[in-house]
Amino acid sequence: MTEVEKYLAALEGPHKATLTHVCEVVRELVPDAEEVTSYGVPSFKFGKDLLLGLASYKRFMSIYPTSGPIREFKKELSEYETSRGAIRFTIEHPMSDSLLKKIILHRLKDIRESRGLE
């Protein structure tokens, strides 16, 4: 069982279903991503770089895609609470698959460019 799977197994209710779906999207787009714990949260890494972290809290869930995608999609993320490296969303106001995919693919592009792979 991966670190991400262990984390999801400990969750209950709608947060579990929502974050499980986020993980399924990551796995679909980046099937060779490694599932680890990074900075204390379950995360996906591509090579040595953080692709996306995620976490469940009492009143919201967060994904941690680093600052690049947050800057890039600032306008689309305006309805969510964000910080330098986090995007917070709720069961009542989840992130669309379309936006989630854009964020993941942008982060993957950033990683590849930083390594000279694109």
C-alpha positions in Angstrom: 0.0 0.0 0.0 1.5 3.4 -1.0 1.6 6.4 1.4 -1.2 8.0 -0.5 -3.4 4.9 -0.3 -2.7 4.6 3.5 -3.8 8.3 3.9 -7.0 7.7 1.9 -7.8 4.5 3.8 -7.9 6.5 7.0 -10.4 9.1 5.7 -14.1 8.8 5.9 -17.1 10.2 4.0 -17.2 12.7 1.2 -13.6 13.9 1.8 -12.4 10.4 1.1 -14.4 10.1 -2.1 -13.3 13.5 -3.3 -9.6 13.0 -2.6 -9.7 9.5 -4.0 -11.0 11.0 -7.2 -8.2 13.6 -7.3 -5.7 10.7 -7.0 -7.4 8.9 -9.8 -7.0 11.9 -12.0 -3.3 12.2 -11.1 -2.8 8.5 -11.8 -4.6 8.8 -15.1 -2.5 11.8 -16.3 0.9 10.8 -14.8 0.8 7.0 -14.4 4.5 6.8 -13.5 4.2 9.3 -10.6 5.6 8.0 -7.3 3.2 8.1 -4.3 5.0 9.4 -1.2 4.7 11.6 1.9 6.4 15.0 1.3 6.3 17.9 3.8 4.0 15.7 5.9 1.3 15.3 3.4 0.5 12.5 0.9 2.0 13.5 -2.4 2.8 12.5 -5.9 6.3 13.0 -7.2 7.6 13.0 -10.8 11.2 12.1 -10.6 12.7 14.1 -7.7 10.1 16.9 -7.9 6.8 17.3 -6.2 3.9 17.1 -8.6 1.0 17.5 -6.2 0.3 17.0 -2.6 -3.2 16.7 -1.0 -4.8 16.8 2.4 -8.2 16.7 4.2 -9.0 19.0 7.0 -12.2 19.4 9.0 -13.8 22.1 6.8 -12.0 21.8 3.5 -9.5 19.9 1.4 -6.4 21.2 -0.2 -4.1 20.3 -3.1 -0.5 21.6 -3.1 0.7 22.0 -6.7 3.4 24.6 -5.9 3.1 28.2 -6.9 3.5 27.9 -10.7 0.0 26.6 -11.5 -1.6 28.8 -8.9 -0.1 31.9 -10.7 -1.0 30.5 -14.1 -4.6 29.8 -13.3 -5.2 32.7 -10.9 -8.3 33.9 -12.7 -9.9 30.4 -12.7 -8.9 29.9 -9.1 -10.4 33.2 -7.9 -13.4 31.4 -6.4 -11.2 29.3 -4.2 -9.0 30.2 -1.3 -5.4 30.0 -2.3 -2.0 30.6 -0.8 1.5 30.6 -2.4 1.4 26.8 -2.8 -2.1 25.6 -1.8 -5.6 25.6 -3.2 -8.5 25.0 -0.8 -11.9 23.6 -1.8 -14.9 22.1 -0.2 -17.5 19.4 -0.8 -20.0 22.1 -1.5 -17.6 23.8 -4.0 -15.3 21.1 -5.4 -12.7 21.7 -8.1 -13.8 20.7 -11.6 -12.0 17.9 -13.3 -11.1 20.3 -16.1 -9.3 22.7 -13.8 -7.7 19.9 -11.8 -6.3 18.4 -15.0 -5.0 21.8 -16.2 -3.2 22.3 -12.9 -1.6 18.8 -13.0 -0.5 19.1 -16.6 0.9 22.6 -16.0 2.9 21.3 -13.0 4.2 18.4 -15.1 5.2 20.8 -17.8 7.1 23.0 -15.3 9.0 19.9 -14.0 9.9 18.7 -17.5 11.0 22.2 -18.5 13.2 22.6 -15.4 14.9 19.3 -16.3 15.3 20.1 -20.0 12.9 17.3 -21.0 10.7 19.5 -23.2 
